[in-house]
């Protein structure tokens, strides 16, 4: 199984802020293997974005500040994002932080909420977003093989 062009287009629409298109394309991802591949793409993109934003040399306060900023964007974000869990998921990308106690649905929700904020900070051009998604797709395909 591999990530499809349609799955990349779905995530691209979300990250480019095209909500209606994203929701339409997301509704077309119906089969379990397709959902698994899309989820792998989202997680790979999250990991790629965290590495770009934080990496090995970041200190904990940078992660705490980032999560606080994301939570402060709206009342809904404040309700939906548990700060400690979000910080742990970010740190798990580049440390040995154990997040095995975090449920799959909670991880998925946080990846989806945090990824656009991570990408938004990058202010990618269309070509840069395509390059980013290409790297993420390659990583996801490796995980799926």
N, C-alpha and C positions, 0 to 999 in steps of 0.2 A: 504494500500500500504506500502511496505517496500523496503529498499535498497537491491538489489540483489548481489549475489557473483560476477556477471559479472561487475556490476557498481563499486564495490570495486576494482576488478582487473584493471579496466580502470584507476581509480585514482592512484592505486599503481604503474602502469606502468609510469604514468606521474611523480610521486614523486621519483621514482627510476631512472628517467632520460632515460627511454626507449621510446624515442619519436615516432618511427615508430609503435611500439606495441600500445602505447597510442592512436595515431591517428586512427589506425585500429579498436581498440575496441570502441573508441568514435563514430566512424562512424556507429557502430551497435546499438547505443542507438537512436532509431528512434521514438518511440511512445511518446506522451505528458506525460503520467504517468511515463514512464521510465526517460524522461528528467527531470521531476520534482524531482524524487527520487535522480537522480545523482546530481542535483543542491543542494538538501538538504545535500547530503554527502559532497560536496565541501564546502558549507558554514559551516557545522558542523566541518569539518577538519580545516578550517580557524580559527574558534573560538577556537578550541582545541589548535591549534598551537600558537595563540596569547596569550592565557592564560598561556601556558608553557613558552613562551618567555618573556612576559611582566608582566601580572598579576596586582593585585591591587597596589603593592608597586612601580611600575615603575613611573618615572617622564616623563614629555612630551618630554624632550630632548632625551631620549632613543628612542622614537618612531620617532622623527624627524631624528635622526642619522641613524636609520635602513632604513627608506624610502629613505634617501639620498644615502645610500650605495647601495640599490637595483637599484635606478635610474642610478647610476654611472657605473653599470655593462655593459651597452651598450647604443648606441645611440637610439636604438628602445625602450629600457626601459625608457629612458629620455623622449621620445616623448609620450609614451603610459601611463605613470603614472603621474597623476596630484598629486603633493606632498601633498597639503592640503587635498584633498579628501581621499587619501590613509591613511594619518594620522588619519583622522576622523573615517574611517572604522575600523581601528585598535583600537582606543580609545573606540569606541562604544561597543566593546566586553566586556570591564570591567568598563565602566562608563555610565553615562546617556547621552552621546553624541547623539544628534539627527541627524540621517542621512536620514530622510524621504525625503529630497529634492534631494538625489542622485538617479538617475535613475537605474532601475533594470539591464539594460545592462551594465552600467558603473560599478555597484557593481560587477556583474559577471566577467567582464574583470579584475577588480582589484583583486578579490579573486584568480583568476586563475594565475595572474602575481605574486602576493605576497606570495601565499601559498608555492610554491617550495623554495623560499628564506627562509621562516620561517622554513621549514623542513630541508633545507640544513644546516642550523646552528646547528641543532640537531645531524647531522651525525649518523642517525639511522642505526643499523644493520638491516638485513632482518626481524628478529624476532621482533625487536623494532618497525619497520614500521608496521608490521602486528598488533601489540598490539595497536599502535596509531590509525590505521584505524578501529580496532575493537571498540575502544572508540567512535570514530567519527560516525561509523555506528550506534551504540546504540543511540547516541544523535539524529542523523537524523531520525531514526525509531520512536523515541518519538515524534519528531515534525510532522512526517507524519501520526501518528495514531490519 
